[in-house]
Every structure is written in structure tokens, then in C-alpha cells.
Amino acid sequence: MTVHPSRATVAKSLDDAKLSVFHLKAAVTAGAGFFTDSYDLNVIGTVTLLITPQFHLGSGQVAMLTSSTLLAVAAGAMAFGRLGDLLGRRRVYGLEAVLMIIGALVSALAPNFAVLLAGRIVLGIGIGGDYPASGVIMAEYANTRNRGKLVGSTFIFYVFGQVSAYLVSLLVLAVGVPDDIAWRLILGAGVIPSLLVLHQRRHMPESPRWTAHHRDPAQAARDFESFAQRPVMSVATEDRTTEDRVRETRGASASLSKRRVLIALAGTAGSWFFYNVAVYGINVSQPLLIKNIEPGATTVANIALNAVLVVCFSLVGGIVGLVALDRMRRRTQQAVGFGICALTMLLITVVPGLSTTVIPFAITFGLSLFGSMFGPSYTTMLLAAECYPTSIRSTFHGLSSGIAKVGAFAGALIVPLVLSGGGLRTVTLIASCCFIAGIATTFLVREPGGLALDDVSEDLVATPAAAAAGAAAAASPVAEVQA
């Protein structure tokens, strides 16, 4: 594969850069977005318990409330993913935070179910935009040696957000705040991290990889030197007209091997889709699952148990998984995590006592949380950020996460209905099948661990001759008419 020399040297400098304070700052900045995403998504289970009597919600409305945000997340991921390739990573990096602030405020102040639903949809679009923006820009900043840990460290903030969702809910209820005010405080608290995210992202530089590919390799070199505090290796530049750049971009797009890209998309989006059907269906409805087993438990006791599960299993699994990144192959780590989840769900399905008693269920269910955080919670996002060329990386990460969130929408919509009709064991059987399907689709993706970022997707780009032919075809009016 032939790459423009100056673009190649910028990429090489990024791949070989030593771990720096900037990398850690970028990881925290991206992670703060995932913290907010997680908090806003996970509080809805508790809010549903509190709001149902006040707004007199039926089971259909409850299912709609828990799942509507996720469908909006899918739309936001696809839209912002495309904008990230067209406009640049940085330009869309703060816009989604603005939408999250607006959505959280509208939700907290909602006078009725319709306004609450609208607020959650706006919130979901912002959350969706954060997936490709944060995942891609962090992957493009990262060096080869630590890329897994750097991108993974952003997503462990998701667990912190999940823990905070339960702890804030528990604190608000424990101090005696009335239910009709408590849910508003719980939702409104999501504004605080969103404001911090917006402030921090205004000062982040553009991804040098994107700048080098789309606009100006010399500017990309200067951006790299500003945060890496070291020079780029002999960057060669040349004067290029706007026409040259447009032709180059068209050629790159035309050179993509559609079959290989679709196989990669089936792997990144497919494994993420099946993961989200199971995980969001179960996790968003986690308080409902506990209530199904122990109907007499108070809301505070329910939330406290869920908080203990997240801390003891999700957080521990996240820490162990983060340590394993860059030590294990990405696909192996994802498959192991899926396997643990599938096994625990099957145990709950086939062993009657596990679905009728709180403590045995909690321990077994907790092991599934461990497996989830150890593997696919990191690797699904990481693989989608690594497996595509720079020119389409954000678009296809957005497609992958968007398709995944359609799965999350389906899981969150169906689980409450299946739980009320078919019972807990039906839910866990569906989840186990999804986890097994996740293992199968994992191996459609090329293993990216240990490879330079541009080398991972090298087989998705055609030869220079094919690229030139594609550019000529794209520029030809006859070809456009024939197409």
C-alpha cells in the first residue's frame, strides 16, 4: 500500500510516540464522556421504579422509556460518525456534549411522560455522537504499544458512571427525598459531568491522522509536536491544490474493497449488536430483575444490591480487563468475556434455584457482569476504532456502534415484556444465545493487536492502480450517468 510520504511519517510518529501526559489527559477527557453516557443510561432503571406511580405508566410506556434513548443513540452514532470523517474529529467532539446537557435538563424538568421521552431522545442523540468521537480520536492519538490500554482506559469510565448512577440514586433516596423530586434530582445530576466534558474538549487538538489525510500534513506535524513535545521524523510536504485533495479523497473512497469492508462491518457491528441485545436488555432492566425475584424488597434495598453487584463484579472485571489489554489478543479477550457471560446465563436458565433466590442469582449474575466488563465492553468499541482506514474510520465506527445500539434498543424494549410474560429464565436463555452469537461474529474481524493503526486496515484498501482508476471513474460525468 502506498501512502503519501508526509502522511506516512505523521502516522509513524504517532505510532512510535512514547506514552505522555497528553495521552493520559486525552484518555480522561474521552473517558469523562463515557462516564456521562453510562450515568445517563443506567439511572433510567431506578427512575422507572420511581416515576411509574407518579405518571401512571403502563408496561408499554416503561419499555418505551427504557429503550427510546438507545434508539436515539443509534441515530446519533451514525450521524456523528459520518460528520467526524467529513468535518474532523474535534469539530464534533463538543457538540454531542451540548446535546447531552440539553437532554438531561429537559428530562429532569419534564412535567409529563411525553416531555420526559423527548428529553431522553435528545440525550440519546448526544450520547450516540460520543461513541465514534471519543473512540476514534483516542485510537488516533494512541501509540501502537499502548493503544489497547489507552482506548480501554476511556471506557472503564463507563463502569464508574454505572457505579455513580446507583450511588447517586441510593444517596438521594437514603436522605429521604420524596420520590416525585428524587427522580428529577437523579436525572439532573447528569448535567454536571456533561458540563465538565464540554469545557475540557474545547482545548483538545484535532487528530493529526485526520488532518494529514484530509487537509495538511504540515499542520498535522505541528499539532503532533505541540502535544508530543518531540519533532516528527523528516516530514516531507508539497503544495497541493484543492483539486488534488478532492481527487485523492475520491480515489481513496473508490479504492475500498466493498466485500472486505462489509465482512469487517459484520464482525465489528455484529459482535457489538449481539452483546448489546443481551447486556442492555439485562442491565437497563437490572432493578426489575431483582424486583422479579424479591417483590417485597424496598427500592433502596434493590438499588443497594445492584450497586454492590456493579462494584464487586463490573468494576473488578473492568480493572482485570484493562490490565489484559495489549497482553491478550483482542479477539481472544472478547471471546473469553462472551464465553463467561454465556455460561452464567445458561446456568441461571437450567438451574431452577438460581432464578428464584436472590443471593445465588446475584452471585451468578455478578459473574456475567465480570465477563462482560473483562472482554466485550472494551473490545467491541476498540475493534471498531482500529479496523478501518482513516478516511472512513469514524463513519464505520459510527455504523458499528449505531447498529449495536439498535440491538440495545431491541433488548431494552423486549426484556421488560418478556420478563412479565415468560419469566426470568426466558430472558437469560435469550441472553445466552446472543453471547454465543457474539463469539461467532468476533472472528470475522482481523486481529489488530500489536499492529500500527494504518496497517490494521491495509487489506481494506485497493492497490494504487485501482485507486487511480476509481478516482478517474468518480470524476467522469459519463461514469456518474451510468451509475
C-alpha positions as CSV (number, residue, x, y, z in Angstrom):
1,M,0.0,0.0,0.0
2,T,1.4,3.4,-1.0
3,V,0.8,6.3,1.3
4,H,1.7,10.0,0.8
5,P,5.2,10.3,2.4
6,S,4.4,13.2,4.7
7,R,1.2,11.5,5.8
8,A,3.1,8.3,6.4
9,T,5.7,10.0,8.6
10,V,3.0,11.7,10.7
11,A,1.3,8.3,11.2
12,K,4.7,6.6,12.0
13,S,5.5,9.3,14.6
14,L,2.1,8.8,16.3
15,D,2.6,5.0,16.3
16,D,6.1,5.2,17.8
17,A,5.4,8.1,20.3
18,K,6.2,7.5,23.9
19,L,3.4,7.4,26.4
20,S,3.0,11.0,27.6
21,V,0.9,13.3,29.9
22,F,-1.1,14.2,26.8
23,H,-2.1,10.6,26.2
24,L,-3.4,10.4,29.8
25,K,-5.2,13.7,29.5
26,A,-6.8,12.7,26.3
27,A,-7.9,9.4,27.8
28,V,-9.5,11.1,30.8
29,T,-11.2,13.7,28.5
30,A,-12.7,10.9,26.4
31,G,-13.5,8.8,29.4
32,A,-15.5,11.6,31.0
33,G,-17.8,11.4,28.1
34,F,-18.3,7.7,28.6
35,F,-18.9,8.3,32.3
36,T,-21.7,10.7,31.4
37,D,-23.1,8.3,28.8
38,S,-23.1,5.5,31.4
39,Y,-24.7,7.5,34.1
40,D,-27.5,8.8,31.9
41,L,-28.3,5.4,30.5
42,N,-28.1,3.4,33.8
43,V,-30.2,5.7,36.0
44,I,-33.3,5.1,33.9
45,G,-33.9,1.7,35.6
46,T,-34.1,3.4,39.0
47,V,-36.1,6.4,37.7
48,T,-38.6,4.0,36.1
49,L,-39.3,2.5,39.6
50,L,-39.9,6.0,41.0
51,I,-41.8,7.6,38.1
52,T,-44.3,4.8,37.3
53,P,-46.7,5.6,40.1
54,Q,-46.5,9.4,39.5
55,F,-47.1,9.3,35.8
56,H,-49.3,6.1,35.9
57,L,-47.1,4.3,33.3
58,G,-48.1,1.0,31.8
59,S,-45.7,-1.7,30.8
60,G,-45.5,-0.4,27.2
61,Q,-44.6,3.1,28.4
62,V,-42.0,1.7,30.7
63,A,-40.5,-0.3,27.9
64,M,-40.5,2.7,25.6
65,L,-38.9,4.9,28.3
66,T,-36.0,2.4,28.9
67,S,-35.4,1.8,25.2
68,S,-36.1,5.1,23.4
69,T,-32.8,6.7,24.4
70,L,-31.0,3.7,22.9
71,L,-32.7,4.1,19.5
72,A,-31.7,7.8,19.6
73,V,-28.1,6.7,20.5
74,A,-28.1,4.6,17.3
75,A,-29.1,7.6,15.2
76,G,-26.6,9.9,16.9
77,A,-23.8,7.4,16.4
78,M,-24.4,7.0,12.7
79,A,-24.9,10.8,12.1
80,F,-21.9,12.0,14.1
81,G,-19.7,9.2,12.9
82,R,-20.2,10.4,9.3
83,L,-19.6,14.0,10.4
84,G,-16.4,13.0,12.1
85,D,-14.9,11.9,8.7
86,L,-16.3,14.9,6.8
87,L,-15.6,17.8,9.3
88,G,-12.9,16.4,11.5
89,R,-12.9,14.6,14.9
90,R,-12.5,17.8,17.0
91,R,-15.4,19.8,15.4
92,V,-18.0,17.3,16.5
93,Y,-16.2,16.4,19.8
94,G,-18.1,19.0,21.9
95,L,-21.4,19.2,20.1
96,E,-22.6,15.9,21.5
97,A,-21.9,17.2,25.0
98,V,-24.2,20.2,24.4
99,L,-27.0,17.8,23.4
100,M,-26.4,15.7,26.5
101,I,-26.7,18.8,28.7
102,I,-30.0,19.8,27.0
103,G,-31.4,16.3,27.1
104,A,-30.6,15.9,30.8
105,L,-32.1,19.2,31.7
106,V,-35.3,18.6,29.8
107,S,-35.7,15.1,31.3
108,A,-35.2,16.4,34.8
109,L,-37.8,19.2,34.4
110,A,-40.3,17.1,32.5
111,P,-43.9,17.8,33.6
112,N,-45.3,14.7,31.9
113,F,-44.3,11.5,30.2
114,A,-44.2,13.0,26.6
115,V,-41.7,15.7,27.6
116,L,-39.6,13.2,29.5
117,L,-39.5,10.9,26.5
118,A,-38.5,13.8,24.2
119,G,-35.7,14.8,26.6
120,R,-34.4,11.3,26.7
121,I,-34.3,11.2,22.9
122,V,-32.2,14.4,22.7
123,L,-30.0,12.9,25.3
124,G,-29.6,9.7,23.4
125,I,-28.5,11.5,20.2
126,G,-25.8,13.3,22.1
127,I,-24.7,10.0,23.8
128,G,-24.6,8.3,20.4
129,G,-22.4,11.0,18.9
130,D,-19.9,10.5,21.7
131,Y,-19.1,6.9,20.8
132,P,-17.4,7.5,17.4
133,A,-16.0,10.8,18.5
134,S,-14.3,9.5,21.7
135,G,-13.3,6.1,20.5
136,V,-11.8,7.2,17.2
137,I,-9.9,10.3,18.4
138,M,-8.4,8.3,21.2
139,A,-7.3,5.5,18.9
140,E,-5.8,8.0,16.5
141,Y,-3.8,9.8,19.3
142,A,-2.6,6.5,20.7
143,N,0.7,4.8,20.0
144,T,0.9,1.2,18.9
145,R,2.3,-0.3,22.1
146,N,-0.4,1.2,24.4
147,R,-3.3,1.6,22.1
148,G,-5.5,-1.0,23.7
149,K,-4.9,0.3,27.2
150,L,-5.4,3.9,26.2
151,V,-8.7,3.3,24.4
152,G,-9.7,0.8,27.1
153,S,-9.0,3.3,29.9
154,T,-11.5,5.7,28.4
155,F,-14.2,3.0,28.6
156,I,-13.5,2.0,32.2
157,F,-15.1,5.3,33.0
158,Y,-18.3,3.7,31.8
159,V,-18.2,1.5,34.9
160,F,-17.5,4.5,37.1
161,G,-20.6,6.1,35.6
162,Q,-22.6,2.9,36.2
163,V,-21.5,2.8,39.9
164,S,-22.3,6.5,40.2
165,A,-25.8,6.0,38.8
166,Y,-26.6,3.6,41.6
167,L,-24.7,5.5,44.3
168,V,-26.4,8.9,43.5
169,S,-29.8,7.2,43.4
170,L,-29.1,5.5,46.7
171,L,-27.9,8.7,48.3
172,V,-30.9,10.7,47.1
173,L,-33.4,8.2,48.4
174,A,-31.5,7.4,51.6
175,V,-31.7,11.0,52.8
176,G,-35.4,10.9,52.5
177,V,-36.1,13.0,49.3
178,P,-39.7,12.3,48.2
179,D,-40.0,10.1,45.1
180,D,-41.5,12.8,43.0
181,I,-38.5,15.0,43.5
182,A,-35.8,12.3,43.8
183,W,-36.1,11.1,40.2
184,R,-35.7,14.7,39.0
185,L,-32.5,15.2,41.0
186,I,-31.1,11.9,39.8
187,L,-31.7,12.8,36.2
188,G,-30.5,16.4,36.6
189,A,-27.2,15.2,38.2
190,G,-26.2,14.1,34.7
191,V,-25.7,17.7,33.6
192,I,-22.7,18.2,35.9
193,P,-20.2,15.8,34.1
194,S,-21.5,16.9,30.7
195,L,-20.5,20.5,31.6
196,L,-17.0,19.3,32.6
197,V,-16.7,17.3,29.3
198,L,-17.7,20.3,27.2
199,H,-15.2,22.6,28.9
200,Q,-12.3,20.1,28.6
201,R,-12.9,19.2,24.9
202,R,-12.8,22.7,23.7
203,H,-9.0,22.6,24.3
204,M,-8.2,19.3,22.6
205,P,-6.3,19.4,19.2
206,E,-7.5,17.8,16.0
207,S,-6.4,14.3,15.3
208,P,-3.1,14.6,13.4
209,R,-4.0,11.5,11.4
210,W,-7.2,13.1,10.1
211,T,-5.5,16.4,9.4
212,A,-2.7,14.7,7.5
213,H,-5.1,12.6,5.4
214,H,-7.7,15.3,4.6
215,R,-6.0,18.6,4.7
216,D,-2.5,19.5,5.6
217,P,0.3,17.1,6.7
218,A,2.5,20.0,7.7
219,Q,-0.2,21.2,10.1
220,A,-0.7,17.7,11.4
221,A,3.0,17.6,12.1
222,R,2.8,20.8,14.1
223,D,-0.2,19.5,16.1
224,F,1.7,16.3,16.9
225,E,4.8,18.3,18.0
226,S,2.6,20.5,20.2
227,F,1.3,17.7,22.4
228,A,4.1,15.1,22.0
229,Q,6.9,17.6,22.7
230,R,9.1,15.9,20.0
231,P,9.6,16.5,16.3
232,V,8.0,14.5,13.5
233,M,10.6,12.4,11.6
234,S,11.5,14.3,8.4
235,V,8.0,15.3,7.3
236,A,8.0,15.9,3.6
237,T,5.4,18.4,2.3
238,E,4.4,19.7,-1.1
239,D,2.0,22.2,-2.4
240,R,-1.3,20.6,-3.3
241,T,-4.3,22.3,-4.8
242,T,-7.9,21.8,-3.6
243,E,-8.5,19.8,-6.8
244,D,-5.6,17.5,-5.9
245,R,-7.1,16.9,-2.4
246,V,-10.6,16.2,-3.8
247,R,-9.2,13.8,-6.3
248,E,-7.2,12.0,-3.6
249,T,-10.2,11.7,-1.3
250,R,-12.4,10.3,-4.2
251,G,-9.6,7.9,-5.1
252,A,-9.4,6.6,-1.6
253,S,-13.1,6.1,-1.3
254,A,-13.3,4.4,-4.7
255,S,-10.4,2.1,-3.8
256,L,-12.2,0.4,-0.9
257,S,-12.9,-3.2,-1.3
258,K,-16.6,-3.3,-0.5
259,R,-16.6,-7.1,0.2
260,R,-13.8,-6.8,2.8
261,V,-15.3,-3.7,4.4
262,L,-18.7,-5.5,4.8
263,I,-17.0,-8.5,6.3
264,A,-15.2,-6.2,8.8
265,L,-18.5,-4.4,9.5
266,A,-20.2,-7.8,10.1
267,G,-17.5,-8.5,12.7
268,T,-17.4,-5.2,14.5
269,A,-21.1,-4.3,14.3
270,G,-22.3,-7.9,14.6
271,S,-20.5,-8.8,17.8
272,W,-21.3,-5.4,19.3
273,F,-25.0,-5.9,18.3
274,F,-25.4,-9.3,20.0
275,Y,-23.5,-8.0,23.0
276,N,-25.9,-5.0,23.4
277,V,-29.1,-7.0,22.9
278,A,-28.1,-9.1,25.9
279,V,-26.3,-6.6,28.1
280,Y,-28.6,-3.6,27.7
281,G,-31.7,-5.7,27.9
282,I,-30.5,-7.1,31.2
283,N,-28.5,-4.2,32.7
284,V,-31.0,-1.4,32.0
285,S,-33.7,-3.6,33.5
286,Q,-31.4,-4.8,36.3
287,P,-33.6,-3.3,39.1
288,L,-36.6,-5.0,37.5
289,L,-34.9,-8.4,37.6
290,I,-34.2,-8.1,41.3
291,K,-37.7,-7.0,41.9
292,N,-39.0,-10.0,39.9
293,I,-37.1,-12.4,42.3
294,E,-37.8,-10.5,45.5
295,P,-41.0,-8.5,45.0
296,G,-41.1,-7.4,48.7
297,A,-37.7,-5.7,48.6
298,T,-37.7,-1.9,49.1
299,T,-36.5,0.4,46.4
300,V,-33.5,1.3,48.5
301,A,-32.6,-2.3,49.1
302,N,-33.0,-3.1,45.4
303,I,-30.7,-0.2,44.4
304,A,-28.2,-1.1,47.1
305,L,-27.9,-4.7,45.9
306,N,-27.4,-3.5,42.3
307,A,-24.7,-1.1,43.4
308,V,-22.9,-3.9,45.3
309,L,-23.0,-6.1,42.1
310,V,-21.6,-3.3,40.0
311,V,-18.7,-2.6,42.4
312,C,-17.8,-6.2,43.2
313,F,-18.1,-7.6,39.7
314,S,-18.3,-5.0,37.0
315,L,-15.6,-2.8,38.4
316,V,-13.3,-5.7,39.2
317,G,-13.9,-7.2,35.7
318,G,-13.1,-3.8,34.2
319,I,-9.8,-3.5,36.1
320,V,-8.7,-7.0,35.2
321,G,-9.8,-6.5,31.5
322,L,-7.8,-3.2,31.3
323,V,-4.7,-5.0,32.6
324,A,-5.2,-7.7,30.0
325,L,-5.5,-5.3,27.1
326,D,-2.3,-5.3,24.9
327,R,-1.3,-8.5,26.7
328,M,-4.0,-10.7,25.2
329,R,-5.1,-10.7,21.6
330,R,-8.2,-8.6,21.1
331,R,-10.3,-11.4,19.7
332,T,-9.3,-13.8,22.4
333,Q,-10.2,-11.4,25.1
334,Q,-13.6,-10.7,23.6
335,A,-14.4,-14.4,23.1
336,V,-13.4,-15.2,26.7
337,G,-15.7,-12.5,28.0
338,F,-18.5,-13.6,25.8
339,G,-18.0,-17.2,27.0
340,I,-18.2,-16.3,30.7
341,C,-21.4,-14.4,30.1
342,A,-23.0,-17.2,28.0
343,L,-22.1,-19.8,30.7
344,T,-23.6,-17.8,33.6
345,M,-26.8,-17.1,31.7
346,L,-27.1,-20.8,30.8
347,L,-26.7,-21.7,34.5
348,I,-29.5,-19.4,35.5
349,T,-31.6,-20.8,32.8
350,V,-31.1,-24.5,33.6
351,V,-30.7,-24.4,37.4
352,P,-34.1,-23.5,38.9
353,G,-32.8,-22.3,42.3
354,L,-30.7,-19.6,40.6
355,S,-33.7,-17.8,39.3
356,T,-35.8,-17.9,42.5
357,T,-33.4,-16.9,45.3
358,V,-31.7,-13.5,45.5
359,I,-28.2,-14.4,46.7
360,P,-27.4,-17.3,44.3
361,F,-28.8,-15.3,41.5
362,A,-26.8,-12.2,42.4
363,I,-23.5,-14.1,42.5
364,T,-24.1,-15.9,39.2
365,F,-25.4,-12.7,37.6
366,G,-22.4,-10.9,39.0
367,L,-20.1,-13.3,37.2
368,S,-21.7,-12.3,33.9
369,L,-21.1,-8.7,34.8
370,F,-17.4,-9.6,35.3
371,G,-17.2,-11.4,32.0
372,S,-18.9,-8.5,30.2
373,M,-16.5,-5.9,31.6
374,F,-13.4,-8.1,31.2
375,G,-13.9,-8.6,27.4
376,P,-16.5,-7.2,25.1
377,S,-17.2,-4.0,26.9
378,Y,-13.7,-2.9,25.9
379,T,-13.0,-4.8,22.7
380,T,-16.2,-4.2,20.8
381,M,-15.5,-0.4,20.8
382,L,-11.8,-0.9,20.4
383,L,-12.1,-3.2,17.4
384,A,-14.5,-0.8,15.7
385,A,-11.9,2.1,16.2
386,E,-9.0,0.0,14.9
387,C,-10.2,-1.9,11.9
388,Y,-10.9,0.8,9.3
389,P,-8.8,3.2,7.3
390,T,-8.5,6.9,8.4
391,S,-10.8,8.1,5.6
392,I,-13.8,6.1,6.8
393,R,-12.8,5.2,10.4
394,S,-15.3,7.5,12.1
395,T,-18.1,6.6,9.7
396,F,-17.7,2.9,10.2
397,H,-17.2,3.2,13.9
398,G,-20.5,5.2,14.0
399,L,-22.2,2.5,11.9
400,S,-20.9,-0.3,14.2
401,S,-22.0,1.5,17.4
402,G,-25.2,2.6,15.8
403,I,-26.1,-0.9,14.7
404,A,-25.1,-2.1,18.2
405,K,-27.4,0.4,19.8
406,V,-30.3,-0.9,17.6
407,G,-29.6,-4.2,19.4
408,A,-29.6,-2.3,22.7
409,F,-32.9,-0.8,21.8
410,A,-34.4,-4.2,21.0
411,G,-33.0,-5.7,24.2
412,A,-34.2,-2.9,26.4
413,L,-37.7,-2.9,24.7
414,I,-38.2,-6.7,24.8
415,V,-36.7,-7.7,28.2
416,P,-39.4,-6.0,30.4
417,L,-42.1,-7.5,28.2
418,V,-40.5,-11.0,28.2
419,L,-39.9,-10.7,31.9
420,S,-43.5,-10.0,32.6
421,G,-44.7,-12.8,30.3
422,G,-42.1,-15.5,30.0
423,G,-40.2,-15.0,33.3
424,L,-36.6,-14.6,34.2
425,R,-35.3,-17.9,32.7
426,T,-36.6,-17.0,29.3
427,V,-34.7,-13.7,29.5
428,T,-31.4,-15.4,30.4
429,L,-31.9,-18.0,27.6
430,I,-32.2,-15.3,25.1
431,A,-29.1,-13.6,26.5
432,S,-27.0,-16.7,26.4
433,C,-27.9,-17.2,22.7
434,C,-26.8,-13.6,22.0
435,F,-23.5,-14.1,23.8
436,I,-22.8,-17.3,21.8
437,A,-23.6,-15.4,18.5
438,G,-21.1,-12.7,19.7
439,I,-18.3,-15.3,19.8
440,A,-19.1,-16.4,16.3
441,T,-19.0,-12.9,14.8
442,T,-15.9,-11.9,16.7
443,F,-13.6,-13.9,14.4
444,L,-14.8,-12.1,11.3
445,V,-12.5,-9.2,12.3
446,R,-8.8,-9.1,11.6
447,E,-6.7,-9.2,14.8
448,P,-5.3,-5.6,15.3
449,G,-3.3,-6.1,18.4
450,G,0.4,-5.1,18.0
451,L,-0.1,-3.6,14.6
452,A,0.3,0.0,13.6
453,L,-3.1,1.6,13.2
454,D,-2.9,2.1,9.4
455,D,-1.5,-1.4,8.9
456,V,-4.6,-3.0,10.6
457,S,-6.8,-1.8,7.7
458,E,-4.3,-2.2,4.9
459,D,-6.2,-5.1,3.3
460,L,-9.3,-2.9,3.1
461,V,-7.6,-0.5,0.6
462,A,-7.0,-1.5,-3.0
463,T,-3.7,-1.1,-4.9
464,P,-2.7,2.4,-6.2
465,A,-3.7,1.5,-9.7
466,A,-7.2,0.6,-8.6
467,A,-7.4,3.8,-6.6
468,A,-6.4,5.9,-9.6
469,A,-9.0,4.1,-11.7
470,G,-11.6,4.7,-9.1
471,A,-10.7,8.4,-8.9
472,A,-11.0,8.7,-12.7
473,A,-14.3,6.9,-12.7
474,A,-15.6,9.1,-9.8
475,A,-14.6,12.2,-11.7
476,S,-16.1,11.2,-15.0
477,P,-19.6,12.6,-15.9
478,V,-20.2,9.6,-18.1
479,A,-19.5,7.3,-15.2
480,E,-21.9,9.3,-13.0
481,V,-24.6,9.0,-15.6
482,Q,-24.0,5.2,-16.0
483,A,-24.0,4.8,-12.2
